[in-house]
Amino acid sequence: MSRLHSGAHEKGDDAPEPIHLDADRQSSTADSHDAEKQGLRAQQKEEAQANSDEAKAEGSTDGEPAGGYDATPVPRAPPGWTVKITFHRATNLPMADVNSLSSDPFVLAQINTAMPKRHKEDPLLRMRTPTIRRNTDPEWNFDWIVGNIPSSGFKLKARVYDEDPNDHDDRLGNVHISIHDINENWPGIEEQPYKIMKRSGSKRAYAIRAVAACMSKAKSMHGDLYVSIKLLGRTDIDNGGHVFTIGPSWWIKHQAPMLGRLAGRKEPTGGATESEKEKNKTERYNFQANQIQFRGPVPDGLYHRYVEFRPFVKAMFTSTGVRGFVLSKALHHQHARVYNFDRTTKWGHFPQGPCKEMTQAFLDLVHYDEGGRIFTYVLSLDSLFRFTETGKEFGIDMLSKHTMHSDVSVYIAFSGEFFIRRLKYKNKPPPPDAADSGSAGSENGDSAHTDGANESHPPHDLDNGPPNDEPPKDPAHYQLVIDNDSGTYRPNAKMLPLLKKYLAANLPGLHIQTLDCQADEQKMNRMKKAQRDKKKKEGDQIVYAQAGSDASKAAGEEDAAGGGATGLAHQLKQDAGFKGKARLDHWKHNLPGQARD
């Protein structure tokens, strides 16, 4: 998944380290080595000058803080190979739960190749399987289709974990698979067992396994992971310079009742009528975070780095110095807390890739046009779209929302905010709210609409939908309004048409409108105000405030740009409380007689 991605809550030695292929192709003489170094310096200088000129042509200006849009091109290479990796099943896994003598296993996979990256900080290519509950012989049959694998091969590292939402996930072992050469005659691998290396696994889990083996409840101490790798042919792309996830497309909905209580956020009531809402007074608190794996690759032009708007920002992203280390750890912890995997996490898959059903799933995750919601999003370099509802009324301390969503990633594809509007007529063009002449929106053709009769909700009150009726399911009824309003990465507005084209390919049937947060600032603010007004009128009447929190005042990205460390002491205190409670629950959970959920 695009670095899913770190669904595992990895701590300390459990943190996945980069995997490097062997490389011993060095010059054997000092003269040739010096000449090579001089030539490399000249090439780097020439490339840096070319990139600088290109960046200036894209609108960069002197005096701006470093970061934002990066025009570094993807290294040129011939098209690679498309392979399908299937994680079938595992056998004889250790037991992480002493009461049930079972585990909740999943696989976190990572691919490394010898191909150069645009920057060494580019995120690793990862994928996470769903979790199989209470099983030491799990079956996933989970496919991962990857494009542009070079002919020199790749290294697959699969980590098997036991999911533990109350504490950190326990590693059960590793499997390494090295493929050194790929061509059209490569036979592939068909459901082959690979021994799970126990050395890096949880000592506690294997101790339980050993006891169970002595009691004849386990046949063996050695586990296996069954994997298939199939060659699908050449990747249909012009430049094979980077590896990416093709499919399958999927979505994940994370639910955090504890965060929902802190934020005062309750589960939506759907399209229930007012009388039904009165009957259903009891509502569960819930904070929802979402991930959607789009089809790759992300367009090369969507490439942005964090902006060094304050001295501490670089230290935070590179985890250098005491302050940077503490800030980085706090944000990683926030990411793990918001995108937490547990038994309430819901999955959905679309093996066929982008389709109408996938667009409907997206609309379901954002609750259609209910409640005037506004969302914060980040699109990763491996096509992973993460988003949560946002707003100044949310009281959860976020040192930086977009940094949290990206899991403190140095480079991303795009970021900003979006919201959904329902159109009165699905076969008429959306209202021309989008952009002024010359803005990014007008470049998309959005200002060409002259038919203003097609009203939308918000801001207008429309029949046959929220707040009084169930929302229509046809994506043609809805418009996605998306912008580049992110102080952390400051995406280039000239890339908005490219973003729109990419989203249209992955969310077929949905009307898409882009807004430049600078050129369209007045219209963007007006449209978001209409969303907030509808939220006050139609949404729940809860004051999302957290008393005594300085950082809660900085819920917006603009405040994070001005003082992300303001509420650090409060944040660390709160996180320490969460961690302590989680560990207490974990030990209570493992007392004799307490079975795992």
Protein Blocks (a to p, Z undefined) as FASTA:
>chain_A
ZZkbpmbacehjlpccddddddfbdcfbfklmmmmmmmmmmmmmmmmmmmmmmmmmnopa
ehiaeedjdfbdcdddddddddddddfbdehiacfbfklopaddddddddddfbdcfbfk
lccddddddddehiabdcfkpacddehiafkbpcdddddddddfkbccddfbdcddddfb
dcfklgbjahiacdddfklmcfklmmmmmmmmmnopafbfbdcdddddddebjcddfblc
bccdfbdcdddddddfklmmmnopacdebjadfklmmmmmpccdddddddddddddddfk
lccddddfbfklmmmmnogajklmmmmmmmmmmmmmmmpccfkbccdddfkopafklmmm
mmmmnopaghhiacdddddfkopacdddedjkbcbdcfblklmmnoopabdfbdcddddd
ddfblkbccdfkkbcehiaklmnopmmpcblklccddfbdcehiafkbccdfblklpccd
ddfbdfklopafklmmmmmmmmmmmmghiacddddfklmmmmmmmmmmmmmmmmmmmmcc
ddcddehiaklmmmpmklmmmommlmmmmmmmmmmmmmmmmmmmmmmmmpghiacZZ
